Amino acid sequence: MTGLIRFISLLAIMSSLPAVTFSQQSTCGTKVTPAGQQSEAVNQTEDDLTKSVQTQSNGTSTDRLFFVLPNFLTLETAQASPLSPHEKFKVVMQGAFDYVQYPWYALLSGISQAENSEPGYGQGSTGYAKRYGAAFADGTIESFMTGAILPSLLRQDPRYYQLGQGSFLHRASYSTSRLFLTRTDSGQAQFNFSETLGSAFAAGISTYSYHPTADRTLANTLNVWATQVGYDALSNVAKEFWPDIRRKLRKKK
C-alpha cells in the first residue's frame, strides 16, 4: 500500500509541473543560421550543458526527479567511474536526509493516518507522529540497504544508467529489469543482490522492530517487501523517461 501511495503522489507532482516556471539558459554565437536550425542547436547545447552539470566528477548526479525528488544515483551516461564505499554512503545520506524528504514523509503519513493503516499506531497527534517516524525510518533503511550497505559489501554499482533510446516498451522493460540485473564496480553484469536482498532485509528490520506488534508477521513482511520492490520498479521507469519529459517541458517553454 505504501508503494502505491507513493506512486500516486508522484503522479500528483507530475500533474502540477506545467504550472512551474523554469529558467532558460541562453547561448550566443557568431554564425548566423536559419531560425529552425538555430533553435535546434540551442536545444542541443542546453541538453549537453544540463548533462554536464547534473553528472558530477565523482560519478553521481545533482538531478531531481520531476524537479523535486532527489535523483542522485541516476546517470544519463553509459559509463562512469566506480563509486567507493565512502561515496556510496555519502550520496545515499544526501538523498535520504534531503530537505524534500521531510514534507514527503509528512504527506505519506497523513494519507496513512486518513486510511488508518496499521491501526496499532492509533489516531491523533501521537498516532501521526508514530506513522511519520516509521515512514521515515522505512525509507531511510531501505535506501541505505539497497544503495550503500549491500553495494559496498558485494561491490555492486547502485546507480541507474538510463538507456535513453528505443521504443517505449523496450525502455520500460530495461528499466524494470534493473531490479534483477546490475553492474559490479568493475563493470560486469551481475544479479542485483543489493536490490532484492536489501529490500528484503529492510522489510524484515522495520516489521519486527518498530512497527505495531499485530503486524509483526511473515505475511506482512513479504507484503512490505513486494510493495517496496514494486515501488522501485515504478521509480526506475520514471527515472528512465524523466529526461525525455524534462526536455519536452524545456522546449515547450
GIJOJO-V181084 format. One record per backbone hydrogen bond with DSSP energy under -0.5 kcal/mol. NH is the residue of the N-H (numbers start at 1). CO is the residue of the C=O. Records with the same first field share a line. If there is no record, write none. Layout:
# GIJOJO-V181084
NH=CO ; CO
This chain:
# GIJOJO-V181084
5=1
6=2
7=3
8=4
9=5
10=6
11=7
12=8
13=9
14=10
15=11
16=12 ; 13
17=14
19=16
20=17
22=20
33=31
38=34
39=35
40=36
41=37
42=38
43=39
44=40
45=41
46=42
47=43
48=44
49=45
50=46
51=47
52=48
53=49
54=50
55=51
56=54 ; 60
59=56
61=72
62=54
65=69
67=64
68=65
69=65
71=63
74=71
75=160
88=84
89=85
90=86
91=87
92=88
93=89
94=90
95=91
96=92
97=93
98=95
101=98
102=98
103=99
104=100
105=101
106=102
107=103
108=104
109=105
110=106
111=107
112=108
113=109
114=110
115=111
116=112 ; 113
117=112
121=118
122=119
127=123
128=124
129=125
130=126
131=127
132=128
133=129
134=130
135=131
136=132
137=133
138=134
139=135
140=136
141=137
142=138
143=139
144=140
145=141
146=142
147=143
148=144
149=144
150=145
152=148
153=149
154=150
155=151
156=151
157=183
158=156
160=73
161=159
162=75 ; 160
171=167
172=168
173=169
174=170
175=171
176=172
177=173
178=174 ; 175
179=176
180=177
181=177
182=190
183=157
184=188
185=155
187=184
190=182
192=180
193=191
196=192
197=193
198=193 ; 194
199=195
200=196
201=197
202=198
203=199
204=200
205=201
206=202
207=203
208=204
209=206
210=206
211=206
215=212
216=213
217=215
221=217
222=218
223=219
224=220
225=221
226=222
227=223
228=224
229=225
230=226
231=227
232=228
233=229
234=230
235=231
236=232
237=233
238=234
239=235
240=236
241=237
242=238
243=239
245=241
246=242
247=243
248=244
249=245
250=246
251=247
252=248
253=249
